[in-house]
Amino acid sequence: MKYRSTRNQSPEVTLEDAVVKGLAPDNGLYMPLSFPILPSEFIKALPSLSLSEIATRVASALFGEDIKECDLRNITEETMNFPIPLVEVTSDILALELFHGPTLAFKDVGARFMARLLGYYNRGNERIVNVLVATSGDTGSAVANGFYNVKGVRVFVLYPKDKVSKIQEAQFTTLGNNITALEIDGNFDDCQRLVKTAFLDKELNEKLMLTSANSINIARFLPQMFYYFYAYAQAVKSGKDPDSIVFAVPSGNFGNITAGIIAKKMGLPIKRFIAANNSNDVFYNYIISGNYNPKKSVQTIANAMDVGDPSNFVRILDIYKDSHKDILTEIDASTYNDSQISETLLKTWQRFGYLLDPHGAVACRALEEKLKPGETGIFLETAHPAKFKETVEGIIKENIMIPERLAEFMKGEKINVELSADFSKLKEFLLSTTLDMRVNEVV
Ligand SMILES: *Cc1c(COP(=O)(O)O)cnc(C)c1O
């Protein structure tokens, strides 16, 4: 499969090039040239297949021409080595728990796949790939942990000072080795802007091989479709109507929901999607008005969704060929402020004994308000509630347990580099690291 840019102003590339480059030279995002349609026998057989069988089949449809079957199978199986259960919250609202991986957030899936794929392409060569990643919290931890000690890869995590939770920060500032945490004096949009500017800077790109592990990278975002197939499989297996399934996705940069939309284009019979936003409502406004007006992001208790100009919006436009009308037939949207998010989190805990995290709460509420009779709603529970301990405890007024895996991170020593939100400072820092390339030889 070849990959093309959403701007159509640069050449088609191979999977390897798309992954290593991250962003296309014309500043567009890479997309597969076509969406392979999975056979209907496969869709019918889904309820009888395991997560790793499903992931391997979907991966092979997408990447099978580019990677040897046994290697692809290894990459996929290693990526998906944790459970992704579908849990009933009410009789027609189900939570897809994506937080059972190493950093307890759904981004583990894409980050682990991309790390393994880059490791695969780096076998037997000496090059060093520098991964730049902007994070509002969870991407940094998933990418840092996914890439920790991967040969030939160095990771720079850019995160906004004082805007990520203590637990999130500990997950990428305590690893060391090939992982460097850069604390930026600004907000998430500043971090994202710095990363994008770096990819376009001629001198930096001549001296360093740079790529992105944000969801603009196809190897991060496409594997996220595996679990839509698996969620559907579990729902049908438990007796839900196969044509009734609606996904509500807590959305920030819109990578997760875009992966789901592509799963639908590849033949998964998803009825429709609801993009659930916090107060950062540019997509919601686009849905109701047809106008896309990026805004400065505002801080909310669902901080991983505090994005004012979602990077994958262009992919959605690309899939639907810029037709607002066509988008409306498959995607709905909703927006909730912090007090609505808190209210849903509290009520769901009191009424159903199900503890949401603030992100999942946004999507759960969207289903409560928007699900039509006969529909089955699945919301993506994108992170473990304990990742937002202070917020969640403040809402339910009870202490929550921190899973062992999370507690481990808190024990490490924090090491980071503080930088202003000025691009020249980031550039200077990155160029200075070319001098100590040897750090990478140990990993
Ligand atoms: C990243 C993140 C999101 C948003 O996902 P996108 O793919 O950027 O839309 C939602 N919830 C959590 C917990 C996240 O970490």
The ligand as an SDF file (V2000), in Angstrom:
LIG
                    3D

 15 15  0  0  0  0  0  0  0  0999 V2000
   -5.4420   11.4470   23.7220 C   0  0  0  0  0  0  0  0  0  0  0  0
   -6.6320   11.2050   24.5290 C   0  0  0  0  0  0  0  0  0  0  0  0
   -7.9210   11.4470   24.0300 C   0  0  0  0  0  0  0  0  0  0  0  0
   -8.1450   12.0780   22.6710 C   0  0  0  0  0  0  0  0  0  0  0  0
   -7.8070   11.2170   21.6260 O   0  0  0  0  0  0  0  0  0  0  0  0
   -7.6320   11.7870   20.1250 P   0  0  0  0  0  0  0  0  0  0  0  0
   -7.2190   10.6170   19.3260 O   0  0  0  0  0  0  0  0  0  0  0  0
   -6.5470   12.8310   20.2130 O   0  0  0  0  0  0  0  0  0  0  0  0
   -8.9190   12.3630   19.7320 O   0  0  0  0  0  0  0  0  0  0  0  0
   -9.0110   11.1030   24.8020 C   0  0  0  0  0  0  0  0  0  0  0  0
   -8.8470   10.5660   26.0370 N   0  0  0  0  0  0  0  0  0  0  0  0
   -7.6380   10.3290   26.5640 C   0  0  0  0  0  0  0  0  0  0  0  0
   -7.5520    9.7600   27.9330 C   0  0  0  0  0  0  0  0  0  0  0  0
   -6.4870   10.6280   25.8350 C   0  0  0  0  0  0  0  0  0  0  0  0
   -5.3010   10.3960   26.3600 O   0  0  0  0  0  0  0  0  0  0  0  0
  1  2  1  0
  2  3  1  0
  2 14  2  0
  3  4  1  0
  3 10  2  0
  4  5  1  0
  5  6  1  0
  6  7  2  0
  6  8  1  0
  6  9  1  0
 10 11  1  0
 11 12  2  0
 12 13  1  0
 12 14  1  0
 14 15  1  0
M  END
$$$$
